Amino acid sequence: MPLTFGFKDGIIAGAVGGVLWGFVSMAVNSATGVFTPETGLLHDTVSFALGGGLFGVVAGGIIGAGGGMIPFRNIFARSIFTSTLIWLILRVGGAMLSTIEPERYHVLTPEALQGLSLSALLGAMIAGVWSFWKGTAGENGKALKA
Amino acid sequence: GWMLIGAAALVLIACAMVVVAFGMESVAPGVHDAFHDFRHVIGMPCH
């Protein structure tokens, strides 16, 4: 009997994975140099943890409650699909805002490409946290089925 | 019952995520500056 990724599991794994993802995003951006931070390290650490936690909880909750609406069985595929879809929806909203208020919401392609990659990474991290939490090794791989 | 409360909370958190993602000062004053770097790094439109 495969383990199931429930709504509550999604919230918890999403919160943990999201906060970790916030820190990883900072490290990835430092490595790529796509955006030069304009605020201090302490400020960014807090804001990335909060922002990552927000995104993670929403993604995890949707993965947990999505059931048959998400077109994959593998938890990694489900998570990456969901987190990337959330990012794309927000990006489309952002593009609409760009047309309304181009001064305030202008589009930067390198940042968008980095963001798309990071959104997929968020899904992988949520699935990774859940698999680690539920003990994939002990389940002989069955934990990877949602 | 608890799950419905959780679902309602998730909707509120999703709204907060949108406010953060777009830096909506009209909804939450200060949110633009607080999450400025975060929005740039994750590729959301920003100035």
Backbone of each chain as ProteinMPNN parsed JSONL, in Angstrom:
{"seq_chain_A": "MPLTFGFKDGIIAGAVGGVLWGFVSMAVNSATGVFTPETGLLHDTVSFALGGGLFGVVAGGIIGAGGGMIPFRNIFARSIFTSTLIWLILRVGGAMLSTIEPERYHVLTPEALQGLSLSALLGAMIAGVWSFWKGTAGENGKALKA", "coords_chain_A": {"N_chain_A": [[0.857, -1.205, 0.0], [0.866, 2.02, -1.07], [2.191, 5.016, 0.412], [0.237, 7.927, 1.15], [0.095, 11.279, -0.002], [-1.183, 13.532, 1.835], [-3.455, 16.325, 2.562], [-2.706, 17.63, 4.962], [-0.107, 16.662, 5.215], [0.935, 17.904, 2.987], [0.856, 20.624, 3.664], [2.661, 20.718, 5.819], [5.064, 19.579, 4.745], [5.334, 21.374, 2.676], [5.734, 23.822, 4.006], [8.186, 23.372, 5.353], [9.857, 22.566, 3.203], [9.575, 24.851, 1.634], [10.725, 26.964, 3.136], [13.371, 26.058, 3.257], [13.837, 26.114, 0.534], [13.768, 28.85, 0.077], [16.209, 29.664, 1.206], [17.959, 28.205, -0.425], [17.375, 29.408, -2.854], [18.49, 31.934, -2.482], [21.188, 31.21, -2.423], [21.497, 30.094, -4.98], [20.99, 32.343, -6.564], [23.155, 33.902, -5.803], [25.178, 32.404, -6.93], [24.554, 32.453, -9.679], [24.391, 35.164, -10.196], [22.398, 36.652, -11.347], [20.653, 38.57, -10.275], [21.519, 41.413, -8.422], [21.583, 41.659, -5.026], [19.757, 44.107, -3.136], [19.289, 44.666, -0.563], [20.317, 43.953, 2.855], [22.076, 40.958, 4.05], [20.929, 39.771, 6.339], [18.32, 40.807, 6.315], [17.463, 39.738, 3.852], [17.642, 37.009, 4.401], [15.567, 36.614, 6.236], [13.347, 37.53, 4.714], [13.407, 35.835, 2.489], [13.031, 33.374, 3.709], [10.44, 33.696, 4.767], [8.97, 34.323, 2.416], [9.543, 32.058, 0.854], [8.431, 30.102, 2.51], [5.711, 30.817, 2.361], [5.131, 30.376, -0.407], [5.754, 27.663, -0.484], [3.904, 26.477, 1.317], [1.482, 27.002, 0.015], [1.888, 25.643, -2.435], [2.351, 23.02, -1.457], [-0.077, 22.516, -0.116], [-1.88, 22.54, -2.254], [-0.891, 20.411, -3.761], [-1.397, 18.338, -1.971], [-4.204, 18.45, -1.709], [-5.013, 18.248, -4.269], [-5.489, 15.747, -5.504], [-6.939, 13.684, -7.965], [-6.88, 15.672, -9.835], [-4.388, 16.527, -10.484], [-2.172, 15.619, -12.954], [-0.348, 13.342, -12.516], [1.212, 10.465, -10.979], [3.534, 9.971, -9.605], [5.196, 11.401, -6.867], [7.21, 13.329, -7.059], [6.934, 14.231, -9.695], [4.319, 15.241, -9.554], [4.643, 17.292, -7.671], [6.568, 19.003, -8.845], [5.239, 19.697, -11.192], [3.006, 21.069, -10.104], [4.132, 23.224, -8.585], [5.509, 24.59, -10.574], [3.406, 25.266, -12.245], [1.964, 27.034, -10.595], [3.829, 29.119, -10.434], [3.886, 29.872, -13.152], [1.246, 30.774, -13.509], [1.236, 32.986, -11.786], [3.154, 34.425, -13.142], [1.936, 34.982, -15.573], [-0.085, 36.617, -14.622], [1.576, 38.658, -13.729], [2.609, 39.501, -16.179], [0.33, 40.602, -17.298], [-0.045, 42.722, -15.53], [2.217, 44.096, -16.247], [1.559, 45.126, -18.723], [-0.387, 46.915, -18.023], [0.843, 48.623, -16.181], [3.66, 49.46, -17.022], [5.951, 50.765, -16.026], [6.117, 50.093, -13.364], [5.968, 47.301, -13.265], [8.069, 45.895, -14.875], [9.364, 43.475, -17.214], [11.935, 41.104, -16.782], [13.97, 39.078, -18.491], [16.217, 37.198, -17.863], [15.895, 36.924, -15.085], [13.345, 35.86, -15.029], [13.738, 33.357, -16.242], [15.444, 32.2, -14.372], [13.68, 32.196, -12.218], [11.71, 30.422, -13.137], [13.149, 28.023, -13.21], [13.761, 27.833, -10.496], [11.21, 27.527, -9.463], [10.529, 24.962, -10.281], [12.428, 23.636, -8.812], [11.458, 24.132, -6.249], [9.201, 22.446, -6.148], [10.501, 19.961, -6.334], [11.916, 20.02, -3.947], [9.893, 20.06, -2.002], [8.726, 17.549, -2.448], [10.979, 16.043, -1.893], [11.428, 16.612, 0.838], [9.099, 15.493, 1.898], [9.409, 12.793, 1.164], [11.74, 12.155, 2.54], [10.86, 12.573, 5.144], [8.824, 10.666, 5.381], [10.294, 8.436, 5.045], [11.574, 7.052, 2.662], [13.44, 5.018, 2.065], [12.831, 3.01, 3.89], [10.381, 2.231, 2.969], [10.932, 0.962, 0.693], [10.907, 2.385, -1.684], [8.226, 2.739, -2.232], [7.112, 4.954, -1.116], [7.264, 6.972, -2.881], [5.033, 7.131, -4.395], [2.042, 8.899, -4.872]], "CA_chain_A": [[0.0, 0.0, 0.0], [1.708, 3.212, -1.104], [1.848, 6.118, 1.299], [-0.466, 8.995, 0.434], [0.508, 12.653, 0.295], [-2.446, 14.181, 2.181], [-3.511, 17.79, 2.669], [-1.893, 18.046, 6.111], [1.286, 16.383, 4.822], [1.324, 18.925, 2.016], [1.096, 21.889, 4.369], [3.889, 20.601, 6.623], [6.209, 19.417, 3.831], [5.44, 22.621, 1.917], [6.326, 24.856, 4.866], [9.61, 23.046, 5.568], [10.532, 22.634, 1.901], [9.55, 26.232, 1.149], [11.735, 27.76, 3.863], [14.674, 25.596, 2.75], [13.925, 26.602, -0.849], [14.113, 30.267, 0.157], [17.658, 29.767, 1.419], [18.617, 27.686, -1.635], [17.2, 30.438, -3.89], [19.519, 32.952, -2.228], [22.482, 30.644, -2.825], [21.486, 29.962, -6.449], [21.13, 33.688, -7.132], [24.548, 34.322, -5.582], [26.012, 31.674, -7.887], [24.275, 32.88, -11.059], [24.597, 36.607, -10.311], [21.328, 37.225, -12.179], [20.173, 39.792, -9.616], [22.375, 41.882, -7.332], [20.723, 42.02, -3.894], [19.776, 45.527, -2.784], [19.164, 44.786, 0.897], [21.344, 43.199, 3.568], [21.963, 39.5, 4.147], [19.983, 39.416, 7.404], [16.981, 41.126, 5.795], [17.125, 38.771, 2.811], [17.45, 35.692, 5.02], [14.21, 36.596, 6.799], [12.321, 37.671, 3.673], [13.397, 34.629, 1.648], [12.424, 32.293, 4.496], [8.988, 33.947, 4.811], [8.434, 34.194, 1.061], [9.634, 30.643, 0.483], [7.428, 29.381, 3.299], [4.391, 31.114, 1.771], [5.007, 29.646, -1.674], [5.794, 26.236, -0.186], [2.634, 26.053, 1.931], [0.447, 27.012, -1.029], [2.164, 24.532, -3.361], [2.136, 21.761, -0.742], [-1.513, 22.351, 0.125], [-2.538, 22.198, -3.528], [-0.454, 19.047, -4.105], [-2.099, 17.422, -1.074], [-5.656, 18.464, -1.937], [-5.276, 18.163, -5.714], [-6.028, 14.439, -5.86], [-6.886, 13.283, -9.366], [-6.799, 16.828, -10.74], [-2.985, 16.68, -10.896], [-2.049, 14.489, -13.882], [0.799, 12.452, -12.325], [1.137, 9.664, -9.762], [4.799, 10.113, -8.893], [5.115, 12.601, -6.034], [8.129, 14.354, -7.578], [6.307, 14.802, -10.896], [3.164, 16.031, -9.098], [5.112, 18.499, -6.983], [7.227, 19.905, -9.803], [4.166, 20.198, -12.064], [2.168, 22.027, -9.373], [4.863, 24.449, -8.23], [5.799, 25.307, -11.822], [2.13, 25.832, -12.714], [1.682, 28.209, -9.745], [4.735, 30.19, -10.881], [3.446, 30.333, -14.475], [0.007, 31.554, -13.326], [1.655, 34.284, -11.239], [3.912, 35.129, -14.178], [0.941, 35.5, -16.523], [-0.664, 37.771, -13.918], [2.592, 39.709, -13.764], [2.679, 40.029, -17.55], [-0.847, 41.466, -17.462], [0.259, 43.953, -14.793], [3.241, 44.81, -17.016], [0.919, 45.887, -19.802], [-1.161, 48.001, -17.403], [1.74, 49.543, -15.471], [4.998, 49.004, -17.426], [7.004, 51.36, -15.197], [6.187, 49.417, -12.07], [6.123, 45.852, -13.402], [8.69, 45.517, -16.135], [9.766, 42.073, -17.286], [13.365, 40.873, -16.954], [14.012, 37.683, -18.936], [17.1, 36.301, -17.097], [15.269, 36.655, -13.781], [12.194, 34.974, -15.263], [14.258, 32.003, -16.482], [15.908, 31.711, -13.071], [12.486, 31.943, -11.416], [11.062, 29.195, -13.627], [13.97, 26.903, -12.725], [13.604, 27.744, -9.039], [9.867, 27.02, -9.144], [10.616, 23.501, -10.412], [13.224, 23.188, -7.658], [10.567, 24.144, -5.073], [8.435, 21.198, -6.184], [11.408, 18.846, -6.02], [12.28, 20.086, -2.529], [8.72, 19.647, -1.216], [8.654, 16.088, -2.584], [12.14, 15.5, -1.198], [11.172, 16.708, 2.284], [8.062, 14.511, 2.236], [9.984, 11.453, 1.025], [12.682, 11.981, 3.653], [10.035, 12.528, 6.353], [8.088, 9.401, 5.421], [11.248, 7.329, 5.018], [11.523, 6.345, 1.38], [14.248, 3.8, 2.097], [12.097, 2.006, 4.656], [9.211, 1.798, 2.203], [11.422, 0.324, -0.524], [10.542, 3.188, -2.85], [6.781, 2.914, -2.389], [6.728, 6.28, -0.623], [7.291, 7.948, -3.964], [3.733, 7.162, -5.065], [1.084, 9.722, -4.13]], "C_chain_A": [[0.887, 1.247, 0.0], [1.253, 4.245, -0.083], [1.13, 7.189, 0.495], [0.004, 10.355, 0.93], [-0.772, 13.434, 0.557], [-2.32, 15.688, 2.289], [-2.603, 18.291, 3.79], [-0.406, 17.807, 5.83], [1.802, 17.481, 3.904], [1.663, 20.242, 2.678], [2.434, 21.834, 5.109], [5.123, 20.494, 5.721], [6.428, 20.693, 3.024], [6.103, 23.722, 2.727], [7.825, 24.613, 5.038], [10.389, 23.188, 4.261], [10.621, 24.058, 1.382], [10.588, 27.11, 1.825], [13.139, 27.37, 3.387], [14.908, 26.12, 1.331], [14.285, 28.088, -0.88], [15.616, 30.457, 0.315], [18.432, 29.293, 0.181], [18.521, 28.715, -2.764], [18.234, 31.547, -3.733], [20.876, 32.467, -2.725], [22.58, 30.537, -4.345], [21.688, 31.326, -7.093], [22.548, 34.227, -6.937], [25.466, 33.672, -6.608], [25.81, 32.188, -9.314], [24.567, 34.364, -11.26], [23.55, 37.302, -11.157], [20.812, 38.535, -11.587], [21.115, 40.153, -8.475], [21.496, 42.335, -6.177], [20.882, 43.484, -3.496], [19.583, 45.749, -1.289], [20.168, 43.842, 1.55], [21.048, 41.708, 3.666], [20.932, 39.082, 5.193], [18.547, 39.649, 6.943], [16.551, 40.078, 4.769], [16.875, 37.381, 3.393], [16.031, 35.566, 5.561], [13.162, 36.627, 5.687], [12.26, 36.441, 2.769], [12.795, 33.444, 2.398], [10.904, 32.458, 4.534], [8.349, 33.745, 3.437], [8.444, 32.746, 0.599], [8.611, 29.807, 1.22], [6.026, 29.582, 2.748], [4.168, 30.296, 0.5], [4.941, 28.141, -1.418], [4.491, 25.722, 0.386], [1.528, 25.995, 0.875], [0.648, 25.836, -1.984], [1.872, 23.191, -2.688], [0.665, 21.481, -0.496], [-2.247, 21.938, -1.134], [-2.152, 20.78, -3.959], [-1.245, 18.034, -3.27], [-3.579, 17.317, -1.371], [-6.013, 18.204, -3.394], [-5.871, 16.848, -6.165], [-5.857, 14.132, -7.338], [-6.77, 14.432, -10.34], [-5.369, 17.064, -11.224], [-2.606, 15.433, -11.7], [-0.796, 13.628, -13.734], [0.586, 11.649, -11.057], [2.405, 9.833, -8.923], [4.828, 11.444, -8.145], [6.053, 13.704, -6.525], [7.523, 15.034, -8.804], [5.131, 15.697, -10.513], [3.617, 17.366, -8.508], [5.72, 19.499, -7.954], [6.19, 20.513, -10.742], [3.383, 21.311, -11.363], [2.906, 23.327, -9.086], [5.196, 25.271, -9.479], [4.536, 25.976, -12.362], [1.762, 27.084, -11.91], [2.538, 29.39, -10.2], [4.267, 30.766, -12.219], [2.176, 31.184, -14.376], [0.35, 32.945, -12.788], [2.367, 35.112, -12.305], [2.985, 35.728, -15.23], [0.246, 36.714, -15.91], [0.29, 38.951, -13.938], [2.71, 40.339, -15.138], [1.5, 40.958, -17.83], [-0.625, 42.794, -16.742], [1.292, 44.786, -15.552], [2.623, 45.647, -18.123], [0.146, 47.08, -19.237], [-0.226, 49.079, -16.857], [3.202, 49.194, -15.787], [6.138, 49.585, -16.592], [7.228, 50.54, -13.932], [6.507, 47.931, -12.218], [6.822, 45.503, -14.703], [9.317, 44.128, -16.05], [11.268, 41.97, -17.526], [13.564, 39.39, -17.258], [14.966, 36.791, -18.133], [16.513, 35.947, -15.726], [14.094, 35.697, -13.942], [12.663, 33.535, -15.485], [14.767, 31.383, -15.184], [14.709, 31.345, -12.196], [11.774, 30.67, -11.828], [11.821, 27.963, -13.133], [13.785, 26.714, -11.221], [12.227, 27.205, -8.661], [9.83, 25.499, -9.271], [11.386, 22.916, -9.229], [12.377, 23.159, -6.381], [9.763, 22.85, -5.009], [9.293, 20.007, -5.798], [11.747, 18.829, -4.534], [11.116, 19.676, -1.629], [8.594, 18.123, -1.255], [9.805, 15.425, -1.837], [11.957, 15.503, 0.308], [10.168, 15.637, 2.701], [8.628, 13.095, 2.187], [10.94, 11.152, 2.172], [11.919, 11.77, 4.956], [9.348, 11.166, 6.478], [9.003, 8.191, 5.287], [11.154, 6.487, 3.769], [12.26, 5.012, 1.437], [13.506, 2.673, 2.804], [10.91, 1.451, 3.893], [9.611, 1.135, 0.891], [10.941, 1.058, -1.781], [9.064, 3.446, -2.996], [6.319, 4.299, -1.95], [6.681, 7.302, -1.741], [5.993, 7.979, -4.747], [2.749, 7.96, -4.235], [-0.281, 9.061, -4.137]], "O_chain_A": [[1.588, 1.5, 0.979], [0.069, 4.331, 0.243], [1.379, 7.345, -0.7], [0.271, 10.551, 2.115], [-1.388, 13.946, -0.378], [-1.238, 16.255, 2.134], [-1.836, 19.237, 3.612], [0.442, 18.636, 6.161], [2.942, 17.929, 4.021], [2.632, 20.904, 2.307], [3.235, 22.766, 5.041], [6.101, 21.219, 5.903], [7.565, 21.055, 2.721], [6.934, 24.468, 2.209], [8.632, 25.531, 4.89], [11.434, 23.837, 4.211], [11.616, 24.439, 0.765], [11.256, 27.909, 1.168], [13.985, 28.23, 3.144], [16.017, 26.515, 0.973], [15.022, 28.533, -1.761], [16.221, 31.297, -0.351], [19.428, 29.902, -0.211], [19.463, 28.88, -3.539], [18.786, 32.04, -4.717], [21.619, 33.212, -3.365], [23.618, 30.849, -4.93], [22.455, 31.463, -8.046], [23.078, 34.923, -7.803], [26.409, 34.294, -7.098], [26.772, 32.341, -10.067], [24.944, 34.783, -12.354], [23.774, 38.414, -11.635], [20.563, 39.496, -12.316], [21.468, 39.301, -7.66], [20.738, 43.294, -6.321], [21.984, 44.032, -3.513], [19.698, 46.873, -0.8], [20.794, 43.028, 0.872], [19.933, 41.257, 3.403], [20.155, 38.154, 4.969], [17.672, 38.809, 7.148], [15.422, 39.588, 4.806], [15.993, 36.66, 2.927], [15.373, 34.543, 5.371], [12.206, 35.852, 5.706], [11.178, 36.048, 2.331], [12.126, 32.603, 1.797], [10.165, 31.49, 4.356], [7.321, 33.08, 3.311], [7.469, 32.264, 0.022], [7.994, 28.913, 0.642], [5.241, 28.637, 2.673], [3.153, 29.615, 0.352], [4.165, 27.431, -2.056], [4.016, 24.656, -0.005], [0.737, 25.053, 0.846], [-0.301, 25.119, -2.304], [1.222, 22.326, -3.275], [0.208, 20.348, -0.646], [-3.134, 21.086, -1.091], [-2.991, 20.034, -4.464], [-1.702, 17.012, -3.781], [-4.155, 16.232, -1.299], [-7.177, 17.968, -3.72], [-6.67, 16.817, -7.102], [-4.773, 14.296, -7.897], [-6.584, 14.215, -11.538], [-5.155, 17.718, -12.244], [-2.705, 14.316, -11.192], [-0.227, 13.217, -14.745], [-0.133, 12.084, -10.157], [2.355, 9.838, -7.693], [4.523, 12.49, -8.717], [5.726, 14.886, -6.417], [7.586, 16.256, -8.94], [4.96, 16.78, -11.074], [3.053, 18.42, -8.803], [5.427, 20.693, -7.896], [6.25, 21.703, -11.053], [3.126, 22.363, -11.949], [2.37, 24.411, -9.316], [5.169, 26.501, -9.442], [4.58, 27.097, -12.869], [1.302, 28.076, -12.476], [2.049, 30.511, -10.335], [4.249, 31.982, -12.408], [2.042, 32.191, -15.072], [-0.172, 33.951, -13.266], [2.211, 36.332, -12.37], [3.213, 36.835, -15.718], [0.016, 37.715, -16.589], [-0.12, 40.095, -14.137], [2.888, 41.55, -15.263], [1.647, 41.971, -18.513], [-0.965, 43.857, -17.262], [1.259, 46.016, -15.513], [3.1, 46.74, -18.427], [0.035, 48.122, -19.884], [-0.457, 50.275, -17.037], [3.911, 48.688, -14.918], [7.188, 48.955, -16.466], [8.358, 50.325, -13.494], [7.229, 47.364, -11.398], [6.215, 44.866, -15.565], [9.736, 43.671, -14.987], [11.812, 42.672, -18.379], [13.353, 38.542, -16.391], [14.558, 35.696, -17.744], [16.624, 34.809, -15.27], [13.873, 34.828, -13.099], [12.052, 32.599, -14.971], [14.555, 30.199, -14.923], [14.716, 30.318, -11.518], [11.289, 29.921, -10.98], [11.216, 26.985, -12.694], [13.668, 25.59, -10.733], [12.086, 26.507, -7.656], [9.183, 24.821, -8.473], [11.048, 21.85, -8.713], [12.548, 22.282, -5.536], [9.653, 22.231, -3.951], [8.866, 19.146, -5.029], [11.854, 17.763, -3.928], [11.322, 19.02, -0.608], [8.383, 17.485, -0.224], [9.631, 14.373, -1.222], [12.285, 14.527, 0.983], [10.348, 14.96, 3.714], [8.355, 12.287, 3.074], [10.955, 10.045, 2.709], [12.272, 10.913, 5.766], [9.302, 10.587, 7.564], [8.551, 7.052, 5.402], [10.706, 5.341, 3.812], [11.776, 4.002, 0.927], [13.549, 1.521, 2.371], [10.48, 0.325, 4.142], [8.757, 0.788, 0.075], [10.613, 0.441, -2.795], [8.666, 4.289, -3.8], [5.257, 4.764, -2.365], [6.12, 8.385, -1.57], [5.857, 8.775, -5.676], [2.624, 7.734, -3.032], [-1.23, 9.596, -3.564]]}, "seq_chain_B": "GWMLIGAAALVLIACAMVVVAFGMESVAPGVHDAFHDFRHVIGMPCH", "coords_chain_B": {"N_chain_B": [[-14.11, 18.873, 9.316], [-11.963, 20.316, 10.459], [-10.275, 20.139, 8.316], [-11.605, 21.681, 6.448], [-11.34, 24.164, 7.624], [-8.605, 24.322, 7.402], [-8.406, 24.397, 4.613], [-9.616, 26.854, 4.095], [-7.798, 28.512, 5.381], [-5.634, 28.028, 3.746], [-6.436, 29.272, 1.391], [-6.385, 31.931, 2.224], [-3.645, 32.17, 2.735], [-2.718, 31.787, 0.171], [-3.652, 34.127, -0.986], [-2.055, 35.944, 0.407], [0.367, 35.176, -0.669], [0.106, 36.053, -3.311], [-0.026, 38.802, -2.872], [2.559, 39.239, -1.879], [4.043, 38.332, -4.096], [3.495, 40.237, -6.055], [4.066, 42.564, -4.789], [2.12, 44.268, -3.543], [1.456, 47.213, -2.499], [-0.825, 48.655, -1.901], [-2.447, 46.873, -0.623], [-0.906, 45.752, 1.446], [0.98, 47.778, 3.101], [4.438, 48.446, 2.783], [5.174, 45.942, 1.962], [6.329, 45.801, -0.514], [9.021, 46.757, -0.372], [9.936, 45.035, 1.6], [9.974, 42.477, 0.456], [11.429, 42.821, -1.837], [13.951, 41.924, -3.003], [13.5, 39.173, -2.982], [11.361, 38.877, -4.792], [12.577, 39.648, -7.191], [14.552, 37.652, -7.459], [13.042, 35.291, -7.739], [11.91, 35.778, -10.128], [9.641, 37.373, -10.549], [7.675, 40.09, -11.901], [9.005, 43.328, -11.419], [10.118, 46.527, -10.2]], "CA_chain_B": [[-14.269, 20.254, 9.783], [-10.633, 20.925, 10.564], [-9.711, 20.235, 6.975], [-12.234, 22.841, 5.801], [-10.661, 25.335, 8.196], [-7.289, 24.327, 6.761], [-8.571, 24.834, 3.219], [-9.873, 28.3, 4.137], [-6.51, 29.137, 5.715], [-4.783, 27.923, 2.551], [-6.881, 30.324, 0.464], [-5.85, 33.195, 2.755], [-2.191, 32.152, 2.521], [-2.526, 31.984, -1.275], [-3.836, 35.572, -1.215], [-0.831, 36.586, 0.909], [1.42, 34.871, -1.644], [-0.095, 36.953, -4.457], [0.354, 40.148, -2.405], [4.028, 39.247, -1.832], [4.582, 38.143, -5.451], [3.351, 41.461, -6.845], [4.435, 43.726, -3.977], [0.927, 45.127, -3.554], [1.505, 48.197, -1.411], [-2.18, 49.107, -1.56], [-3.033, 45.864, 0.271], [-0.038, 45.614, 2.618], [2.054, 48.78, 3.024], [5.761, 47.963, 3.197], [5.466, 44.607, 1.423], [7.179, 45.928, -1.701], [10.426, 46.827, 0.035], [10.282, 43.881, 2.432], [10.228, 41.287, -0.366], [11.934, 43.29, -3.123], [14.969, 41.013, -3.542], [12.869, 37.862, -3.174], [10.577, 38.897, -6.027], [13.507, 39.659, -8.323], [15.247, 36.361, -7.571], [12.132, 34.247, -8.241], [11.484, 36.119, -11.482], [8.365, 38.088, -10.659], [7.883, 41.444, -12.417], [9.305, 44.263, -10.339], [10.898, 47.658, -10.72]], "C_chain_B": [[-12.947, 20.98, 9.86], [-10.011, 21.115, 9.192], [-10.315, 21.419, 6.21], [-11.613, 24.134, 6.316], [-9.275, 25.472, 7.565], [-7.364, 24.828, 5.331], [-8.809, 26.34, 3.151], [-8.583, 29.059, 4.444], [-5.584, 29.124, 4.507], [-5.147, 28.999, 1.525], [-6.333, 31.681, 0.913], [-4.342, 33.29, 2.516], [-1.878, 32.363, 1.039], [-2.692, 33.462, -1.636], [-2.595, 36.335, -0.754], [0.317, 36.367, -0.067], [1.322, 35.809, -2.852], [0.332, 38.379, -4.089], [1.877, 40.285, -2.378], [4.608, 39.201, -3.246], [4.523, 39.424, -6.272], [3.691, 42.722, -6.051], [3.321, 44.743, -3.878], [0.879, 46.042, -2.335], [0.116, 48.635, -0.963], [-2.857, 48.143, -0.59], [-2.237, 45.777, 1.569], [1.121, 46.602, 2.503], [3.377, 48.223, 3.55], [6.15, 46.644, 2.565], [6.396, 44.691, 0.211], [8.657, 45.92, -1.329], [10.851, 45.573, 0.802], [10.667, 42.667, 1.587], [10.803, 41.646, -1.727], [12.928, 42.309, -3.756], [14.374, 39.644, -3.855], [12.125, 37.815, -4.502], [11.48, 38.899, -7.254], [14.115, 38.278, -8.543], [14.326, 35.278, -8.133], [11.464, 34.658, -9.552], [10.124, 36.75, -11.624], [8.628, 39.51, -11.178], [8.044, 42.435, -11.272], [10.036, 45.45, -10.937], [12.155, 47.832, -9.892]], "O_chain_B": [[-12.814, 22.111, 9.393], [-9.32, 22.099, 8.931], [-9.63, 22.077, 5.426], [-11.388, 25.076, 5.556], [-8.828, 26.571, 7.237], [-6.504, 25.585, 4.882], [-8.281, 27.022, 2.273], [-8.306, 30.103, 3.855], [-4.842, 30.078, 4.269], [-4.271, 29.566, 0.873], [-5.875, 32.479, 0.094], [-3.826, 34.344, 2.145], [-0.904, 33.03, 0.69], [-1.968, 33.987, -2.483], [-2.136, 37.255, -1.43], [1.142, 37.256, -0.273], [2.336, 36.297, -3.35], [0.964, 39.074, -4.885], [2.424, 41.306, -2.796], [5.545, 39.934, -3.563], [5.403, 39.673, -7.097], [3.612, 43.829, -6.584], [3.535, 45.935, -4.098], [0.336, 45.688, -1.288], [-0.097, 48.947, 0.209], [-3.737, 48.541, 0.174], [-2.812, 45.733, 2.657], [2.135, 46.295, 1.876], [3.43, 47.612, 4.618], [7.316, 46.252, 2.614], [7.159, 43.763, -0.057], [9.447, 45.169, -1.902], [11.983, 45.108, 0.669], [11.573, 41.917, 1.949], [10.683, 40.868, -2.674], [12.763, 41.912, -4.91], [14.705, 39.032, -4.87], [12.237, 36.844, -5.251], [11.186, 38.231, -8.245], [14.185, 37.793, -9.673], [14.769, 34.437, -8.915], [10.561, 33.973, -10.035], [9.51, 36.68, -12.689], [9.693, 40.071, -10.92], [7.312, 42.387, -10.284], [10.521, 45.378, -12.066], [12.952, 48.73, -10.162]]}, "name": "protein", "num_of_chains": 2, "seq": "MPLTFGFKDGIIAGAVGGVLWGFVSMAVNSATGVFTPETGLLHDTVSFALGGGLFGVVAGGIIGAGGGMIPFRNIFARSIFTSTLIWLILRVGGAMLSTIEPERYHVLTPEALQGLSLSALLGAMIAGVWSFWKGTAGENGKALKAGWMLIGAAALVLIACAMVVVAFGMESVAPGVHDAFHDFRHVIGMPCH"}
